[in-house]
């Protein structure tokens, strides 16, 4: 019963925090003439990825490598298929030309890089598949490149037009952002703790917990923030948030975790890494097909069904 209470309370905090963070970040963007896309790729993405960072770093310190890796891989698959899919089913998502030609390919690149680094045995560079400290440093270098690219977008004023954003004083915006982050982080931890307790009582393995329950829980902030942003007519922030979070998760969260402690893959298989690559490519394809540079409701449904298939496969493998 206590675990169920944690789940519900965590969900409420996540939804309230996402709404506050979106309002605060959007107001800051308007105040300082920063595009919604850049805000989505940085402030919102960093904030909503805080649960993944917390879970993966703590898992690495505690020696729970499968939970640390599964959390990131599962969260990124959930972000692309469920978050973009559900958001598009609520309000079709317009994708800017820059996002289609630059940001989404970066997301594909991050998943391919992770696939390569995780295949030590296949590439004959080691006896076990493990994300070493050297691999972690490589991922962090990619993250620094991504940061430089994002700041270049901001400097050039690229990233789309401003949408209708509620104005508020800077001090109030900061309170909204800080309060929203607190709600997201604390709510995410409550949700994950409750979900993990329930899963362990059912005898589910750590890798499956990381890829499903924990991944879904830590990705709820991205889901809530993206849906709220879409409803507030800020689709650029919705898609930017997902892509920014995925890049942050792979390059910074996993990079930091691997530097702290090498991460053996354990039960995380190539199927999971390949599915992440496929999900990233699918996002690129649906953004091009049918209605150019728009993820329609039908395409959103396809993304959601793809995630249902992935989850079903994992359950079948138990």
Phi and psi in degrees as a GROMACS rama.xvg file:
@    title "Ramachandran Plot"
@    xaxis  label "Phi"
@    yaxis  label "Psi"
@TYPE xy
-63.7874  -37.738  UNK-2
-64.7013  -39.321  UNK-3
-64.9788  -39.8216  UNK-4
-61.6074  -42.1758  UNK-5
-59.8766  -41.7625  UNK-6
-59.6285  -50.5499  UNK-7
-67.5369  -44.7078  UNK-8
-63.8973  -40.0807  UNK-9
-62.2792  -41.4908  UNK-10
-62.5977  -43.0084  UNK-11
-61.6855  -46.8778  UNK-12
-62.0309  -37.6876  UNK-13
-64.5034  -45.2744  UNK-14
-65.3033  -44.7729  UNK-15
-65.3755  -42.7182  UNK-16
-64.7036  -39.3865  UNK-17
-62.7869  -42.0597  UNK-18
-64.4163  -43.2198  UNK-19
-66.3499  -42.3036  UNK-20
-64.9656  -41.0351  UNK-21
-62.5338  -45.5407  UNK-22
-62.8222  -46.4501  UNK-23
-65.5098  -45.6992  UNK-24
-65.5616  -39.7959  UNK-25
-64.448  -39.3687  UNK-26
-65.7272  -40.0818  UNK-27
-63.9621  -41.0903  UNK-28
-59.2889  -44.4908  UNK-29
-68.8893  -38.5501  UNK-30
-63.3217  -42.1394  UNK-31
-104.259  14.6915  UNK-32
58.3727  39.7218  UNK-33
-100.566  137.717  UNK-34
-69.6668  151.402  UNK-35
-57.9147  -33.6379  UNK-36
-62.7644  -45.7195  UNK-37
-65.266  -39.8223  UNK-38
-61.8806  -41.9245  UNK-39
-64.205  -37.4949  UNK-40
-75.3802  -17.8085  UNK-41
-119.85  -81.7923  UNK-42
-58.837  -53.3554  UNK-43
-66.6344  -42.4789  UNK-44
-63.1699  -43.6349  UNK-45
-62.9586  -45.904  UNK-46
-64.0451  -44.8157  UNK-47
-75.6915  -15.4829  UNK-48
-91.2191  -1.57801  UNK-49
-57.4167  -39.3424  UNK-50
-60.8927  -41.8784  UNK-51
-60.9594  -42.9154  UNK-52
-61.3731  -46.3808  UNK-53
-61.2536  -50.0236  UNK-54
-63.3363  -46.108  UNK-55
-69.4132  -41.6903  UNK-56
-65.9809  -45.69  UNK-57
-63.0803  -39.7488  UNK-58
-63.2206  -40.8703  UNK-59
-63.5999  -43.3053  UNK-60
-63.2238  -37.6493  UNK-61
-83.3654  -2.39988  UNK-62
82.4497  14.7864  UNK-63
-96.9706  72.2741  UNK-64
-63.0089  -41.406  UNK-65
-62.2092  -35.7791  UNK-66
-69.1019  -39.3971  UNK-67
-65.2097  -47.3561  UNK-68
-72.8565  -45.0415  UNK-69
-60.0397  -35.4607  UNK-70
-59.74  -45.7767  UNK-71
-72.0953  -49.0549  UNK-72
-61.9171  -47.343  UNK-73
-64.1129  -40.1498  UNK-74
-64.0289  -41.7687  UNK-75
-67.635  -38.6237  UNK-76
-63.6417  -44.0419  UNK-77
-61.9871  -42.6303  UNK-78
-57.6837  -48.7115  UNK-79
-71.5534  -50.1088  UNK-80
-81.4876  -47.4928  UNK-81
-84.4578  -46.3409  UNK-82
-69.2994  -51.013  UNK-83
-63.7635  -39.4893  UNK-84
-63.7384  -51.1885  UNK-85
-64.3899  -42.2015  UNK-86
-61.6687  -42.6773  UNK-87
-66.4408  -31.8507  UNK-88
-70.8356  -27.2949  UNK-89
-79.4638  -53.9745  UNK-90
-141.642  119.26  UNK-91
-50.0798  137.003  UNK-92
-98.1195  120.578  UNK-93
-81.4661  132  UNK-94
-109.109  124.505  UNK-95
-70.7641  160.591  UNK-96
-61.0569  -39.7577  UNK-97
-65.599  -39.6146  UNK-98
-64.2877  -41.1128  UNK-99
-69.4611  -36.7172  UNK-100
-91.9976  -17.7721  UNK-101
-125.77  -58.0701  UNK-102
-67.8342  -46.8275  UNK-103
-63.9566  -43.6172  UNK-104
-58.3754  -32.5481  UNK-105
-63.7087  -37.835  UNK-106
-65.757  -39.7695  UNK-107
-62.9322  -44.5197  UNK-108
-59.1181  -43.2445  UNK-109
-61.3091  -39.6268  UNK-110
-70.9799  -35.0024  UNK-111
-69.1081  -42.7769  UNK-112
-59.5907  -43.2701  UNK-113
-63.6578  -41.3313  UNK-114
-59.8077  -43.0721  UNK-115
-66.8691  -47.8352  UNK-116
-64.7471  -27.4564  UNK-117
-85.3215  -4.34929  UNK-118
-109.01  62.2399  UNK-119
-64.5047  -42.7249  UNK-120
-66.9663  -47.4802  UNK-121
-61.5307  -38.0379  UNK-122
-87.8503  4.08886  UNK-123
57.706  37.3067  UNK-124
-111.775  6.86086  UNK-125
-175.356  164.281  UNK-126
-86.15  -17.2304  UNK-127
-136.227  148.86  UNK-128
-78.6109  115.245  UNK-129
-150.594  142.182  UNK-130
-88.1561  104.827  UNK-131
-81.959  176.326  UNK-132
-63.2925  -36.4619  UNK-133
-63.1108  -42.0499  UNK-134
-60.7634  -40.6455  UNK-135
-61.3117  -41.1879  UNK-136
-66.1499  -36.9749  UNK-137
-61.5148  -44.7812  UNK-138
-62.8687  -41.0164  UNK-139
-65.5708  -35.9268  UNK-140
-62.2205  -42.2208  UNK-141
-60.7841  -38.7985  UNK-142
-62.9812  -41.1715  UNK-143
-64.8902  -36.8751  UNK-144
-63.8475  -42.6674  UNK-145
-62.0917  -41.6919  UNK-146
-60.6808  -44.7994  UNK-147
-60.2714  -41.099  UNK-148
-62.7962  -43.4288  UNK-149
-63.3587  -43.5727  UNK-150
-67.3046  -29.9241  UNK-151
-65.7752  -38.3808  UNK-152
-60.2606  -46.5121  UNK-153
-62.1531  -40.8133  UNK-154
-66.4743  -37.0902  UNK-155
-82.8113  -6.37174  UNK-156
72.1639  19.8089  UNK-157
-84.9778  164.157  UNK-158
119.584  11.6632  UNK-159
103.993  168.852  UNK-160
-85.2797  159.059  UNK-161
-72.4711  142.481  UNK-162
-103.494  179.143  UNK-163
-69.0929  106.094  UNK-164
-120.902  135.38  UNK-165
-67.3078  129.525  UNK-166
-85.4111  146.853  UNK-167
-159.753  155.736  UNK-168
-59.2286  156.343  UNK-169
-59.8362  -42.2087  UNK-170
-61.9841  -38.1642  UNK-171
-70.2166  -37.9016  UNK-172
-60.4939  -42.382  UNK-173
-64.4693  -39.0605  UNK-174
-62.6305  -42.1823  UNK-175
-62.3288  -43.9837  UNK-176
-65.6281  -49.5353  UNK-177
-63.9708  -45.7364  UNK-178
-63.1561  -40.2389  UNK-179
-64.4205  -42.7089  UNK-180
-62.5885  -41.9798  UNK-181
-61.2167  -44.1913  UNK-182
-63.5256  -41.5271  UNK-183
-64.2476  -47.4914  UNK-184
-67.4401  -50.4999  UNK-185
-66.2134  -42.4924  UNK-186
-64.1689  -40.5775  UNK-187
-62.765  -40.4225  UNK-188
-67.2505  -40.4308  UNK-189
-61.7128  -44.2148  UNK-190
-62.6299  -47.3148  UNK-191
-64.8855  -42.1319  UNK-192
-60.8341  -45.3064  UNK-193
-63.7202  -45.687  UNK-194
-65.9487  -40.8197  UNK-195
-65.4769  -40.1975  UNK-196
-60.998  -43.3297  UNK-197
-64.8117  -43.5066  UNK-198
-64.0121  -41.7288  UNK-199
-67.4663  -34.1996  UNK-200
-65.0038  -26.3389  UNK-201
-87.4891  -3.1063  UNK-202
78.3646  30.1847  UNK-203
-84.723  140.426  UNK-204
-66.9531  159.868  UNK-205
-64.6264  -38.0009  UNK-206
-65.2834  -40.9136  UNK-207
-67.765  -38.3362  UNK-208
-59.959  -44.6117  UNK-209
-64.8573  -41.5793  UNK-210
-74.3335  -22.4722  UNK-211
-118.876  -79.6902  UNK-212
-57.9403  -53.6662  UNK-213
-66.606  -41.5357  UNK-214
-61.0258  -44.6904  UNK-215
-63.7111  -43.0147  UNK-216
-63.7925  -45.8991  UNK-217
-73.3015  -16.3275  UNK-218
-93.1329  -6.16798  UNK-219
-58.4248  -36.6904  UNK-220
-59.6951  -41.3289  UNK-221
-63.564  -41.3432  UNK-222
-62.9328  -49.9002  UNK-223
-63.0255  -45.136  UNK-224
-64.525  -41.6076  UNK-225
-68.5467  -42.0445  UNK-226
-65.1349  -44.2328  UNK-227
-61.443  -43.5026  UNK-228
-62.58  -40.5457  UNK-229
-65.159  -43.0674  UNK-230
-64.0912  -29.2531  UNK-231
-91.1195  17.8218  UNK-232
62.3653  39.0635  UNK-233
-124.148  62.5873  UNK-234
-62.5615  -29.601  UNK-235
-61.3873  -39.2807  UNK-236
-67.8351  -34.9116  UNK-237
-63.1188  -51.0159  UNK-238
-73.0781  -35.8705  UNK-239
-64.8158  -36.5913  UNK-240
-62.9434  -44.6382  UNK-241
-65.0014  -48.065  UNK-242
-65.8471  -45.3788  UNK-243
-60.9507  -40.4952  UNK-244
-64.3282  -42.6414  UNK-245
-63.0384  -44.1624  UNK-246
-65.1098  -41.0981  UNK-247
-61.9699  -42.6903  UNK-248
-62.2806  -48.3127  UNK-249
-72.439  -52.9278  UNK-250
-75.9343  -42.1657  UNK-251
-96.6534  -50.313  UNK-252
-63.2391  -53.9266  UNK-253
-68.7329  -37.2255  UNK-254
-60.1526  -48.6275  UNK-255
-63.0223  -44.3193  UNK-256
-61.4939  -42.5806  UNK-257
-68.6067  -34.7732  UNK-258
-66.6011  -38.959  UNK-259
-64.2585  -45.3072  UNK-260
-156.759  127.453  UNK-261
-51.8705  141.748  UNK-262
-115.913  98.5421  UNK-263
-63.9492  141.831  UNK-264
-72.4732  -34.7682  UNK-265
59.9983  -120.549  UNK-266
-82.3235  -0.189225  UNK-267
-81.3964  117.249  UNK-268
-104.927  172.672  UNK-269
-63.3187  -26.4891  UNK-270
-58.4774  -42.1  UNK-271
-66.015  -44.3199  UNK-272
-66.8643  -41.8066  UNK-273
-66.7275  -34.7677  UNK-274
-66.5275  -35.1513  UNK-275
-65.5204  -42.6416  UNK-276
-60.9114  -45.9139  UNK-277
-62.8818  -39.1162  UNK-278
-63.5727  -40.3445  UNK-279
-64.9144  -42.0528  UNK-280
-66.248  -37.6045  UNK-281
-63.1879  -38.7141  UNK-282
-61.6809  -40.992  UNK-283
-63.9986  -42.0503  UNK-284
-66.7438  -47.1596  UNK-285
-67.99  -22.636  UNK-286
-73.7497  -20.0645  UNK-287
-96.3704  -38.1978  UNK-288
-79.9552  166.211  UNK-289
61.3293  -78.4449  UNK-290
-117.876  109.538  UNK-291
-55.8977  133.57  UNK-292
57.5174  35.2313  UNK-293
-143.336  128.424  UNK-294
-89.7498  106.055  UNK-295
-80.368  174.894  UNK-296
-63.7998  -38.7725  UNK-297
-65.0432  -44.3965  UNK-298
-65.8957  -34.8636  UNK-299
-61.5986  -40.4329  UNK-300
-63.6963  -38.8229  UNK-301
-61.9594  -41.6236  UNK-302
-63.0607  -45.1148  UNK-303
-62.4001  -43.9  UNK-304
-63.9264  -32.8762  UNK-305
-64.4438  -36.6609  UNK-306
-72.5401  -37.5379  UNK-307
-60.3141  -41.8057  UNK-308
-61.6854  -44.5776  UNK-309
-61.7042  -46.8598  UNK-310
-63.2704  -40.7966  UNK-311
-61.5567  -39.3688  UNK-312
-63.7413  -44.0503  UNK-313
-61.8935  -41.7918  UNK-314
-65.4385  -39.0698  UNK-315
-63.7772  -31.2059  UNK-316
-76.4799  -12.884  UNK-317
